[in-house]
Amino acid sequence: MKLSYEQVRHIAWLARLGLSEEEVEKFSLQLSNILENFEILKQVDTANVPPATHTIPLQNVFRKDDVADSYSQAEVLSNAPKQAEKCFKVQAILE
């Protein structure tokens, strides 16, 4: 599928891209090539191919959380200058 000069200009306008005349010509060829490749891929018979959610197997990439010893709430609040309802009490910064 060959894209015309006007079609590439319209696509550039939709994407809010300011393209020079040389860039329009260059992208016209490149986008036309991409669309031709899609036309070739449309011809592939995928009727007996099961759908896949991912091309590679998923695995957890996060590290395991190591629970370390921590201070109790009472120990933490024992150093607070002001406390209210088992929380730090701070001066309001908004009215």
N, C-alpha and C positions, 0 to 999 in steps of 0.2 A: 504494500500500500504506500503510494507516494504522497507525501504531504506537500501541499502547495505553500508558496511564500506567504499567502494571506492566512492560511491555517496556522503556520508557525508564529506569525505575528499575533494572531488571536490568542494562542496558547501563552505566549510571552506576556500579553496584556493581562490575561486571567491570573497569571502567577506574579504579576506586578514586577516584571523584569524589563529593564531597559536594554534592548539588544541593538548592536550595530548591524549594518547591512551584511557584513562578513559573518557575524555570528548567526544571523538568521539563515544564511546559506549553509553554514556548517551544521547547525542544529537540524535543519531540514533534512539533510542527508542522514545524520545520525538517528533522528527519530523515525525516519522512514525505514531504516535498517532494523531498528528495534521492532517496529510493527510488522515487518516482513517475517522476522523470527517468530513472533507470536502466531502469525498465520500458519507457519510450519508446525508449531506445537499444537495447534488446534486439530491437526490431522492425525495426531497420535491417538490410538484406540486405548482408552482407559476404562473400558466397561468392566473388566474383570480385576481391576486394581482396587484393593480395599482402601478406604480413606485412612489417612494417617494424621494424627494431631500434631506430631513432631517428627522431624527427620532424624533427630538423634535422641537417644534415651535421656530422660531427665534424671538428674540427681540433685541432692541437696548440696548447695555450695556454701552453706553457712556452717561455721564452726559450732561445736557443741558448747552450750553455755556451761561454764564451770561456776558453780555456786561457791563463793568464798565466804568465810566467816565475816559477818558484818555486825555492826553495833545495833543494840536494841533501840527502840524508839525513845525509851526513857534516857538512855545514855546520850543519845544525840541531843535531845532537848535539854539535858542538864547544863549544857554550855550556852543555851540561848538566853540573850538578855531579857527577852519578853516572850511569854507563851500564852496561847489561848486555845482551849479545846484540843490539846495534844498536837498543836501546830506552832510553827514560828509565827510570832506576831511582828509585823513590820509596819512602818509608817506608810500611810496611804500616799501615793504619788499622783493620783487622779482625784478630781472632785466628784 
